[in-house]
Amino acid sequence: MTVAVGTMHGKAAAFAPAFARWLDAEVRPSVDLDTDALGTFTRDVARVISPEDAAIAKARAASSELGTPLGLATEASYSPAFGGFGPMIHEELAVFVDLERCVQVRQKLRTYAAVTPARTVSDETDARKYLSQIGFPNQAVVAWAGGDLHKGIQDEATVLALLRSGPVNLEPDLRAHRNPIRRRTLRRLAWILAARLLTPCRACGCPGFGLVDVERGVPCATCGEETASVRADVFGCAACDERVLRDRGMQVADPATCDACNP
């Protein structure tokens, strides 16, 4: 069994151990697929479709390129946590497609990640301080210098050479093959997804039964109005309408989460 991974950034290596161990599957990366055409972290190519649609498109394209019905791709997003202070929320989405069964299995992993903000540096001291702060060279940087974009820099001399022409804007390179923290998250996601693909639907037997949604509406402890707090997890099948609710056992919600008590 071969699973094609739509990637230009080494993601197949993150999925290979788990898929080999639990699914006896060979994971192979796409060869000619330009995944950057669907959007880039560096904003030189805008993303015009959702992360899920982008992952589906990459997975399907990879399976077509390598001639296998099984495809896989991921998309990541970063958003501020705690009002913009502290770490970022890092959400990694994997989509596994089986073109023979006409199913798509989605698996998310959300975690916190320390992402150093971009900074404009004007001299070698500032540059070295920033590089040390982000964990360079294991964590690569992206540099904007004189209107030109330079990706994947892992050599201090390259950064210092760009400074000779003026100030340089530096930021972490968030692509998987240049970001060790993201690679660790992808490896965790691979084991979770592999375990899910080993779980068959009790109704139709299709692999990939797992979390598909949540039900909200835990009543407020003070006024009794429904809140956005999660009441139950919804597990479902990618191929049929089988659904199972698993109550979280939360009887009442903190009034701080209630729109009626805290409009």
Backbone as CSV, one residue per row, in Angstrom:
resi,resn,N_x,N_y,N_z,CA_x,CA_y,CA_z,C_x,C_y,C_z
1,MET,0.853,-1.185,0.000,0.000,0.000,0.000,0.889,1.236,0.000
2,THR,0.626,2.137,-0.926,1.405,3.366,-1.050,0.516,4.572,-0.801
3,VAL,0.995,5.479,0.046,0.294,6.729,0.318,1.133,7.864,-0.245
4,ALA,0.542,8.646,-1.129,1.235,9.785,-1.730,1.008,11.027,-0.881
5,VAL,2.080,11.739,-0.587,1.985,12.955,0.221,2.247,14.166,-0.671
6,GLY,1.291,15.064,-0.710,1.455,16.282,-1.497,2.285,17.291,-0.734
7,THR,3.568,17.387,-1.056,4.457,18.273,-0.303,5.686,18.636,-1.110
8,MET,6.207,19.821,-0.839,7.517,20.231,-1.319,8.487,20.387,-0.155
9,HIS,7.991,20.090,1.062,8.721,20.495,2.258,8.994,19.333,3.220
10,GLY,9.204,18.157,2.690,9.686,17.045,3.494,8.698,16.444,4.472
11,LYS,7.415,16.658,4.294,6.438,16.161,5.265,6.294,14.641,5.238
12,ALA,6.624,14.010,4.132,6.497,12.550,4.052,7.313,11.875,5.141
13,ALA,8.475,12.433,5.461,9.335,11.840,6.485,8.673,11.837,7.857
14,ALA,7.806,12.814,8.115,7.121,12.877,9.403,6.055,11.792,9.524
15,PHE,5.456,11.388,8.416,4.369,10.416,8.439,4.849,8.985,8.228
16,ALA,6.015,8.819,7.644,6.473,7.484,7.267,6.559,6.501,8.433
17,PRO,7.160,6.844,9.591,7.275,5.848,10.668,5.933,5.335,11.180
18,ALA,5.000,6.228,11.437,3.700,5.813,11.967,2.925,4.988,10.950
19,PHE,2.947,5.393,9.694,2.187,4.680,8.669,2.807,3.314,8.371
20,ALA,4.127,3.224,8.456,4.778,1.930,8.252,4.469,0.988,9.410
21,ARG,4.501,1.525,10.632,4.312,0.706,11.833,2.878,0.183,11.945
22,TRP,1.906,1.070,11.789,0.531,0.700,12.078,-0.288,0.315,10.857
23,LEU,0.068,0.830,9.682,-0.736,0.578,8.493,0.000,-0.240,7.436
24,ASP,1.277,-0.551,7.713,2.100,-1.275,6.749,2.069,-0.576,5.394
25,ALA,2.157,0.744,5.448,2.050,1.560,4.236,3.362,2.269,3.952
26,GLU,3.701,2.362,2.690,4.853,3.152,2.249,4.382,4.560,1.949
27,VAL,5.058,5.533,2.530,4.726,6.933,2.307,5.732,7.526,1.339
28,ARG,5.216,8.106,0.253,6.102,8.692,-0.761,5.677,10.130,-1.053
29,PRO,6.629,11.048,-1.151,6.285,12.440,-1.448,6.025,12.644,-2.941
30,SER,5.235,13.659,-3.237,5.044,14.047,-4.632,6.373,14.540,-5.200
31,VAL,6.468,14.530,-6.518,7.729,14.892,-7.175,7.641,16.251,-7.855
32,ASP,6.601,16.468,-8.631,6.508,17.680,-9.437,5.394,18.619,-8.986
33,LEU,4.728,18.300,-7.894,3.593,19.106,-7.453,4.070,20.415,-6.827
34,ASP,3.575,21.537,-7.335,3.919,22.854,-6.808,2.886,23.249,-5.762
35,THR,3.103,22.849,-4.520,2.144,23.157,-3.466,2.139,24.642,-3.109
36,ASP,3.211,25.356,-3.411,3.258,26.795,-3.130,2.232,27.572,-3.953
37,ALA,1.763,26.988,-5.039,0.787,27.675,-5.880,-0.533,27.903,-5.143
38,LEU,-0.757,27.151,-4.050,-1.994,27.277,-3.285,-1.864,28.261,-2.124
39,GLY,-0.702,28.875,-1.976,-0.499,29.851,-0.905,0.744,29.545,-0.101
40,THR,1.380,30.592,0.424,2.624,30.434,1.181,2.553,31.209,2.493
41,PHE,3.314,30.737,3.490,3.413,31.446,4.762,4.037,32.821,4.582
42,THR,4.900,32.950,3.600,5.627,34.203,3.404,4.813,35.251,2.636
43,ARG,3.588,34.887,2.275,2.625,35.825,1.692,2.991,36.285,0.287
44,ASP,4.030,35.698,-0.323,4.327,36.050,-1.705,3.303,35.420,-2.648
45,VAL,2.638,34.349,-2.197,1.506,33.776,-2.926,0.339,33.714,-1.954
46,ALA,-0.713,34.465,-2.223,-1.849,34.525,-1.312,-2.646,33.225,-1.357
47,ARG,-3.152,32.819,-0.195,-4.033,31.656,-0.141,-5.458,32.133,-0.385
48,VAL,-6.086,31.619,-1.440,-7.426,32.066,-1.805,-8.488,31.015,-1.504
49,ILE,-8.079,29.845,-1.025,-9.024,28.814,-0.618,-8.745,28.441,0.825
50,SER,-9.659,27.718,1.456,-9.499,27.362,2.856,-8.359,26.367,3.032
51,PRO,-7.791,26.284,4.250,-6.758,25.275,4.490,-7.228,23.858,4.174
52,GLU,-8.474,23.537,4.512,-8.983,22.193,4.227,-9.049,21.929,2.731
53,ASP,-9.562,22.898,1.970,-9.632,22.718,0.517,-8.239,22.601,-0.093
54,ALA,-7.287,23.359,0.449,-5.914,23.278,-0.054,-5.323,21.902,0.217
55,ALA,-5.552,21.373,1.436,-5.037,20.042,1.769,-5.664,18.972,0.888
56,ILE,-6.957,19.067,0.652,-7.635,18.097,-0.216,-7.056,18.146,-1.618
57,ALA,-6.875,19.356,-2.128,-6.348,19.505,-3.489,-4.952,18.906,-3.598
58,LYS,-4.107,19.130,-2.590,-2.740,18.599,-2.623,-2.742,17.080,-2.506
59,ALA,-3.596,16.540,-1.632,-3.654,15.089,-1.460,-4.125,14.398,-2.734
60,ARG,-5.141,14.942,-3.361,-5.674,14.341,-4.591,-4.657,14.452,-5.735
61,ALA,-3.984,15.598,-5.820,-2.996,15.788,-6.880,-1.815,14.837,-6.698
62,ALA,-1.394,14.635,-5.446,-0.276,13.727,-5.180,-0.640,12.294,-5.533
63,SER,-1.850,11.858,-5.174,-2.268,10.494,-5.495,-2.333,10.285,-7.001
64,SER,-2.789,11.310,-7.722,-2.835,11.210,-9.180,-1.437,11.139,-9.773
65,GLU,-0.517,11.960,-9.258,0.843,11.988,-9.788,1.552,10.655,-9.597
66,LEU,1.372,10.041,-8.419,2.092,8.805,-8.113,1.302,7.548,-8.468
67,GLY,0.090,7.730,-8.983,-0.678,6.579,-9.442,-1.175,5.669,-8.341
68,THR,-1.541,6.243,-7.207,-2.088,5.468,-6.094,-3.402,6.107,-5.662
69,PRO,-4.386,5.316,-5.228,-5.658,5.908,-4.809,-5.597,6.610,-3.455
70,LEU,-4.486,6.474,-2.746,-4.380,7.024,-1.399,-3.479,8.249,-1.386
71,GLY,-4.007,9.344,-0.870,-3.251,10.586,-0.824,-3.353,11.247,0.541
72,LEU,-2.386,12.087,0.844,-2.320,12.752,2.141,-1.679,14.115,1.965
73,ALA,-2.188,15.082,2.699,-1.565,16.408,2.695,-1.946,17.119,3.979
74,THR,-1.175,18.137,4.320,-1.450,18.910,5.526,-1.420,20.399,5.220
75,GLU,-2.072,21.150,6.090,-1.998,22.606,6.069,-1.912,23.085,7.507
76,ALA,-1.141,24.120,7.732,-0.996,24.671,9.079,-1.492,26.105,9.119
77,SER,-1.949,26.502,10.287,-2.317,27.897,10.507,-1.864,28.307,11.902
78,TYR,-1.559,29.591,12.041,-1.121,30.151,13.314,-2.006,31.348,13.641
79,SER,-2.438,31.427,14.893,-3.277,32.547,15.313,-2.893,32.952,16.727
80,PRO,-3.132,34.212,17.091,-2.734,34.682,18.421,-3.516,33.982,19.530
81,ALA,-2.864,33.746,20.645,-3.514,33.208,21.847,-3.388,34.219,22.969
82,PHE,-4.294,34.132,23.940,-4.228,34.975,25.135,-4.151,36.457,24.783
83,GLY,-5.004,36.868,23.838,-5.064,38.278,23.487,-3.830,38.804,22.802
84,GLY,-3.043,37.911,22.204,-1.849,38.345,21.500,-0.589,38.273,22.323
85,PHE,-0.715,37.895,23.597,0.462,37.760,24.459,0.803,36.284,24.603
86,GLY,2.102,35.980,24.661,2.514,34.599,24.848,2.577,33.833,23.540
87,PRO,2.397,32.514,23.607,2.570,31.676,22.413,1.425,31.846,21.420
88,MET,1.637,31.299,20.245,0.616,31.271,19.205,-0.115,29.930,19.252
89,ILE,-1.351,29.918,18.771,-2.068,28.664,18.576,-1.664,28.115,17.212
90,HIS,-1.094,26.938,17.220,-0.680,26.266,15.993,-1.659,25.134,15.728
91,GLU,-2.376,25.207,14.613,-3.302,24.138,14.236,-2.806,23.470,12.961
92,GLU,-2.610,22.176,13.045,-2.162,21.397,11.900,-3.307,20.490,11.464
93,LEU,-3.668,20.574,10.202,-4.753,19.771,9.642,-4.189,18.798,8.621
94,ALA,-4.508,17.510,8.801,-4.141,16.488,7.819,-5.416,15.968,7.160
95,VAL,-5.363,15.792,5.861,-6.474,15.200,5.121,-5.959,13.976,4.371
96,PHE,-6.574,12.838,4.640,-6.250,11.571,3.975,-7.388,11.262,3.017
97,VAL,-7.061,11.007,1.758,-8.097,10.702,0.768,-7.913,9.279,0.246
98,ASP,-9.033,8.610,0.059,-9.076,7.294,-0.568,-9.996,7.431,-1.778
99,LEU,-9.398,7.545,-2.951,-10.172,7.807,-4.158,-11.012,6.613,-4.575
100,GLU,-10.634,5.415,-4.176,-11.441,4.236,-4.507,-12.720,4.196,-3.678
101,ARG,-12.608,4.540,-2.393,-13.792,4.569,-1.521,-14.527,5.901,-1.598
102,CYS,-13.904,6.898,-2.239,-14.467,8.256,-2.324,-14.694,8.847,-0.930
103,VAL,-13.685,8.706,-0.070,-13.792,9.249,1.282,-12.606,10.158,1.576
104,GLN,-12.840,11.044,2.523,-11.801,11.945,3.008,-11.834,11.914,4.528
105,VAL,-10.694,11.671,5.140,-10.592,11.633,6.599,-9.770,12.837,7.038
106,ARG,-10.358,13.660,7.891,-9.696,14.868,8.375,-9.275,14.677,9.829
107,GLN,-8.068,15.080,10.140,-7.582,14.990,11.522,-6.825,16.259,11.856
108,LYS,-7.208,16.894,12.958,-6.551,18.123,13.391,-5.755,17.877,14.663
109,LEU,-4.740,18.688,14.833,-3.980,18.724,16.080,-3.701,20.186,16.393
110,ARG,-4.147,20.602,17.555,-3.946,21.994,17.960,-3.005,22.026,19.158
111,THR,-2.035,22.903,19.093,-1.064,23.018,20.176,-0.618,24.469,20.256
112,TYR,0.241,24.753,21.228,0.818,26.087,21.340,2.242,26.064,20.801
113,ALA,2.624,27.139,20.151,3.972,27.231,19.593,4.517,28.629,19.824
114,ALA,5.762,28.699,20.232,6.426,29.989,20.395,6.938,30.444,19.029
115,VAL,6.300,31.452,18.472,6.696,31.981,17.166,7.193,33.411,17.363
116,THR,8.479,33.609,17.181,9.066,34.934,17.369,8.562,35.894,16.295
117,PRO,8.063,37.062,16.669,7.581,38.017,15.679,8.695,38.460,14.729
118,ALA,8.280,38.905,13.555,9.238,39.449,12.592,9.899,40.702,13.171
119,ARG,11.132,40.952,12.727,11.849,42.123,13.220,12.754,42.663,12.115
120,THR,12.819,43.972,12.032,13.749,44.612,11.108,15.059,44.875,11.828
121,VAL,16.146,44.342,11.286,17.467,44.517,11.899,18.311,45.396,10.983
122,SER,19.162,46.196,11.609,19.949,47.143,10.816,21.450,46.957,10.952
123,ASP,21.874,46.095,11.885,23.304,45.859,12.023,23.538,44.419,12.469
124,GLU,24.802,44.016,12.500,25.138,42.627,12.797,24.749,42.228,14.212
125,THR,24.873,43.163,15.159,24.511,42.853,16.545,23.034,42.523,16.657
126,ASP,22.183,43.354,16.038,20.736,43.099,16.048,20.409,41.773,15.363
127,ALA,21.073,41.517,14.248,20.809,40.298,13.491,21.168,39.064,14.308
128,ARG,22.354,39.081,14.917,22.790,37.911,15.693,21.878,37.696,16.910
129,LYS,21.435,38.770,17.518,20.537,38.655,18.671,19.229,38.005,18.253
130,TYR,18.689,38.422,17.119,17.426,37.845,16.640,17.605,36.377,16.275
131,LEU,18.682,36.053,15.579,18.922,34.670,15.178,19.061,33.766,16.395
132,SER,19.726,34.234,17.419,19.874,33.445,18.641,18.527,33.230,19.323
133,GLN,17.683,34.240,19.270,16.375,34.176,19.925,15.463,33.123,19.313
134,ILE,15.546,32.921,18.004,14.627,31.990,17.350,15.164,30.566,17.267
135,GLY,16.414,30.334,17.689,16.969,28.989,17.605,17.655,28.689,16.293
136,PHE,18.154,29.713,15.636,18.912,29.579,14.396,20.215,28.803,14.673
137,PRO,20.665,27.948,13.770,20.193,27.719,12.402,19.184,26.577,12.243
138,ASN,18.887,25.821,13.332,17.895,24.753,13.183,16.556,25.315,12.729
139,GLN,16.181,26.451,13.305,15.032,27.192,12.813,15.533,28.192,11.774
140,ALA,15.138,27.996,10.543,15.583,28.885,9.472,14.845,30.216,9.527
141,VAL,15.364,31.192,8.782,14.702,32.489,8.691,14.365,32.818,7.247
142,VAL,13.389,33.696,7.134,13.027,34.314,5.866,13.460,35.768,5.948
143,ALA,14.054,36.280,4.899,14.533,37.660,4.903,13.937,38.436,3.738
144,TRP,13.437,39.622,4.066,13.034,40.584,3.037,14.096,41.679,3.022
145,ALA,14.749,41.828,1.885,15.822,42.815,1.774,15.713,43.524,0.428
146,GLY,15.549,44.837,0.490,15.447,45.606,-0.747,14.311,45.163,-1.651
147,GLY,13.226,44.701,-1.062,12.084,44.253,-1.848,12.179,42.820,-2.342
148,ASP,13.303,42.143,-2.086,13.483,40.756,-2.516,13.274,39.800,-1.341
149,LEU,12.718,38.634,-1.650,12.438,37.625,-0.640,13.479,36.516,-0.706
150,HIS,14.026,36.152,0.462,15.002,35.065,0.559,14.484,34.069,1.598
151,LYS,14.198,32.847,1.168,13.625,31.838,2.060,14.676,30.830,2.510
152,GLY,14.370,30.172,3.625,15.148,29.015,4.057,16.587,29.301,4.423
153,ILE,16.885,30.483,4.956,18.268,30.830,5.287,18.673,30.131,6.587
154,GLN,19.744,29.374,6.534,20.290,28.711,7.722,21.792,28.959,7.869
155,ASP,22.246,30.031,7.228,23.665,30.390,7.269,23.765,31.861,7.683
156,GLU,24.413,32.113,8.805,24.514,33.475,9.319,25.166,34.416,8.319
157,ALA,26.139,33.921,7.586,26.850,34.772,6.623,25.906,35.342,5.572
158,THR,24.872,34.584,5.204,23.907,35.066,4.210,23.135,36.257,4.752
159,VAL,22.717,36.165,6.008,21.995,37.276,6.624,22.886,38.512,6.704
160,LEU,24.110,38.330,7.148,25.016,39.469,7.300,25.339,40.105,5.960
161,ALA,25.424,39.292,4.917,25.690,39.840,3.582,24.532,40.711,3.101
162,LEU,23.281,40.309,3.418,22.120,41.104,3.019,22.109,42.458,3.713
163,LEU,22.670,42.528,4.926,22.694,43.781,5.686,23.567,44.849,5.036
164,ARG,24.457,44.444,4.168,25.347,45.430,3.538,24.584,46.399,2.645
165,SER,23.389,45.985,2.232,22.587,46.856,1.358,21.525,47.627,2.116
166,GLY,21.481,47.465,3.455,20.496,48.195,4.239,19.767,47.288,5.212
167,PRO,18.776,47.839,5.930,18.024,47.058,6.911,17.350,45.835,6.269
168,VAL,17.226,44.778,7.065,16.636,43.523,6.597,15.525,43.127,7.554
169,ASN,14.386,42.738,6.998,13.289,42.224,7.813,13.420,40.708,7.915
170,LEU,13.527,40.201,9.158,13.690,38.774,9.390,12.453,38.205,10.074
171,GLU,12.114,36.976,9.738,11.027,36.274,10.411,11.292,34.778,10.335
172,PRO,10.740,33.987,11.254,10.956,32.537,11.192,10.357,31.950,9.922
173,ASP,11.048,30.983,9.347,10.530,30.243,8.206,9.647,29.131,8.758
174,LEU,8.344,29.223,8.535,7.393,28.291,9.136,7.132,27.055,8.287
175,ARG,7.824,26.907,7.184,7.659,25.698,6.381,8.220,24.491,7.143
176,ALA,7.616,23.340,6.921,7.915,22.167,7.749,9.383,21.769,7.707
177,HIS,10.016,21.825,6.550,11.399,21.365,6.466,12.397,22.367,7.025
178,ARG,11.911,23.531,7.449,12.785,24.542,8.028,12.376,24.894,9.462
179,ASN,11.432,24.158,10.020,10.888,24.481,11.327,10.829,23.213,12.185
180,PRO,11.786,22.996,13.099,11.834,21.744,13.859,10.635,21.528,14.771
181,ILE,10.079,22.594,15.318,8.905,22.440,16.187,7.716,21.942,15.382
182,ARG,7.548,22.468,14.195,6.431,22.009,13.359,6.629,20.555,12.945
183,ARG,7.853,20.142,12.692,8.096,18.746,12.334,7.701,17.810,13.473
184,ARG,7.977,18.226,14.709,7.563,17.402,15.849,6.043,17.304,15.925
185,THR,5.362,18.404,15.654,3.896,18.392,15.664,3.359,17.481,14.570
186,LEU,3.970,17.506,13.412,3.542,16.632,12.322,3.741,15.159,12.667
187,ARG,4.829,14.835,13.362,5.038,13.441,13.768,3.957,12.996,14.748
188,ARG,3.594,13.869,15.687,2.497,13.543,16.605,1.200,13.342,15.844
189,LEU,0.931,14.221,14.902,-0.292,14.119,14.102,-0.311,12.825,13.306
190,ALA,0.840,12.394,12.819,0.919,11.156,12.031,0.465,9.952,12.846
191,TRP,0.908,9.854,14.110,0.506,8.726,14.952,-0.986,8.770,15.254
192,ILE,-1.521,9.969,15.484,-2.954,10.107,15.759,-3.776,9.698,14.538
193,LEU,-3.346,10.163,13.354,-4.077,9.828,12.135,-3.975,8.343,11.820
194,ALA,-2.804,7.744,12.013,-2.644,6.316,11.749,-3.566,5.498,12.649
195,ALA,-3.657,5.884,13.925,-4.566,5.180,14.836,-6.011,5.327,14.394
196,ARG,-6.358,6.503,13.902,-7.730,6.708,13.430,-8.036,5.843,12.210
197,LEU,-7.064,5.721,11.312,-7.285,4.925,10.108,-7.370,3.429,10.420
198,LEU,-6.963,3.044,11.611,-7.128,1.655,12.055,-8.489,1.413,12.689
199,THR,-9.277,2.484,12.869,-10.570,2.380,13.546,-11.695,2.301,12.526
200,PRO,-12.351,1.147,12.395,-13.421,1.018,11.397,-14.756,1.535,11.927
201,CYS,-15.592,1.948,11.027,-16.965,2.322,11.364,-17.737,1.053,11.711
202,ARG,-18.467,1.072,12.815,-19.216,-0.111,13.229,-20.411,-0.387,12.324
203,ALA,-20.806,0.612,11.541,-21.963,0.431,10.663,-21.577,-0.091,9.289
204,CYS,-20.511,0.497,8.693,-20.163,0.114,7.317,-18.765,-0.471,7.189
205,GLY,-17.952,-0.378,8.242,-16.610,-0.945,8.204,-15.555,-0.074,7.578
206,CYS,-15.914,1.121,7.115,-14.927,2.006,6.485,-13.906,2.480,7.514
207,PRO,-12.617,2.471,7.190,-11.607,2.972,8.129,-11.742,4.483,8.340
208,GLY,-11.243,4.942,9.481,-11.179,6.378,9.718,-12.252,6.937,10.620
209,PHE,-12.941,6.078,11.378,-13.971,6.569,12.291,-13.310,7.396,13.389
210,GLY,-13.857,8.584,13.639,-13.239,9.446,14.643,-13.995,10.741,14.822
211,LEU,-13.378,11.666,15.538,-14.012,12.937,15.877,-14.288,13.753,14.618
212,VAL,-15.561,14.173,14.465,-15.936,14.974,13.304,-16.549,16.315,13.690
213,ASP,-17.009,16.441,14.950,-17.684,17.675,15.347,-17.820,17.705,16.867
214,VAL,-18.348,18.788,17.371,-18.685,18.898,18.789,-20.083,19.488,18.913
215,GLU,-20.737,19.198,20.032,-22.012,19.827,20.363,-21.795,20.762,21.539
216,ARG,-22.230,21.999,21.381,-22.078,22.993,22.437,-23.419,23.196,23.155
217,GLY,-23.406,24.028,24.170,-24.664,24.331,24.837,-24.749,23.947,26.289
218,VAL,-23.619,23.834,26.995,-23.656,23.567,28.432,-24.320,24.763,29.123
219,PRO,-25.315,24.517,29.981,-26.016,25.640,30.616,-25.148,26.397,31.612
220,CYS,-25.373,27.689,31.668,-24.646,28.551,32.597,-25.015,28.193,34.037
221,ALA,-24.029,28.160,34.915,-24.268,27.810,36.317,-25.101,28.861,37.036
222,THR,-25.150,30.088,36.508,-25.879,31.161,37.181,-27.282,31.361,36.627
223,CYS,-27.394,31.510,35.290,-28.698,31.839,34.699,-29.348,30.695,33.938
224,GLY,-28.603,29.651,33.647,-29.178,28.504,32.948,-29.199,28.615,31.440
225,GLU,-28.785,29.755,30.894,-28.755,29.902,29.438,-27.645,29.031,28.847
226,GLU,-27.874,28.567,27.599,-26.853,27.759,26.933,-25.629,28.609,26.624
227,THR,-24.452,28.020,26.793,-23.193,28.694,26.489,-22.509,27.992,25.319
228,ALA,-21.357,28.522,24.935,-20.587,27.912,23.841,-19.708,26.768,24.324
229,SER,-19.736,26.466,25.606,-18.934,25.360,26.133,-19.375,24.036,25.518
230,VAL,-18.394,23.161,25.264,-18.672,21.904,24.576,-19.356,20.918,25.521
231,ARG,-20.497,20.414,25.089,-21.264,19.439,25.864,-20.881,18.014,25.517
232,ALA,-20.632,17.766,24.210,-20.344,16.395,23.781,-19.492,16.418,22.522
233,ASP,-18.695,15.369,22.360,-17.935,15.163,21.133,-18.747,14.285,20.192
234,VAL,-18.654,14.585,18.907,-19.377,13.821,17.900,-18.367,13.031,17.074
235,PHE,-18.466,11.715,17.128,-17.606,10.842,16.349,-18.403,10.321,15.164
236,GLY,-17.747,10.231,14.003,-18.483,9.832,12.818,-17.634,9.131,11.777
237,CYS,-18.322,8.690,10.748,-17.719,7.951,9.645,-17.555,8.861,8.439
238,ALA,-16.486,8.628,7.684,-16.246,9.419,6.476,-17.063,8.933,5.298
239,ALA,-17.634,7.720,5.412,-18.333,7.135,4.268,-19.848,7.066,4.439
240,CYS,-20.330,6.979,5.686,-21.770,6.855,5.901,-22.212,7.844,6.975
241,ASP,-23.488,7.777,7.360,-24.048,8.747,8.298,-23.938,8.320,9.762
242,GLU,-23.181,7.272,10.058,-23.048,6.808,11.426,-22.424,7.892,12.315
243,ARG,-23.084,8.196,13.428,-22.613,9.187,14.373,-22.791,8.662,15.795
244,VAL,-21.825,8.979,16.652,-21.866,8.596,18.057,-21.527,9.819,18.893
245,LEU,-22.388,10.138,19.868,-22.135,11.260,20.768,-21.506,10.739,22.054
246,ARG,-20.446,11.403,22.505,-19.808,11.058,23.771,-19.827,12.293,24.661
247,ASP,-20.673,12.231,25.662,-20.859,13.360,26.564,-19.585,13.598,27.369
248,ARG,-19.223,14.857,27.531,-18.030,15.203,28.300,-18.293,15.255,29.800
249,GLY,-19.556,15.143,30.186,-19.886,15.125,31.603,-19.871,16.479,32.272
250,MET,-19.899,17.536,31.497,-19.895,18.890,32.049,-21.340,19.315,32.302
251,GLN,-21.729,19.472,33.569,-23.122,19.754,33.914,-23.470,21.237,33.785
252,VAL,-22.579,22.093,34.231,-22.817,23.544,34.139,-21.523,24.214,33.697
253,ALA,-21.692,25.405,33.126,-20.551,26.174,32.631,-20.266,27.378,33.526
254,ASP,-19.032,27.790,33.518,-18.618,28.980,34.256,-19.379,30.200,33.710
255,PRO,-19.984,31.003,34.563,-20.712,32.199,34.099,-19.831,33.132,33.266
256,ALA,-18.522,33.063,33.425,-17.632,33.919,32.640,-17.728,33.610,31.156
257,THR,-18.208,32.405,30.807,-18.329,32.011,29.396,-19.736,32.261,28.856
258,CYS,-20.603,32.833,29.664,-22.009,33.015,29.298,-22.242,34.394,28.689
259,ASP,-22.840,34.425,27.503,-23.108,35.704,26.835,-24.197,36.507,27.556
260,ALA,-25.098,35.812,28.254,-26.152,36.514,28.979,-25.598,37.185,30.236
261,CYS,-24.743,36.480,30.959,-24.143,37.039,32.184,-23.018,38.019,31.882
262,ASN,-22.341,37.792,30.765,-21.213,38.657,30.365,-21.387,39.076,28.909
263,PRO,-22.384,39.940,28.667,-22.650,40.340,27.260,-21.496,41.120,26.657
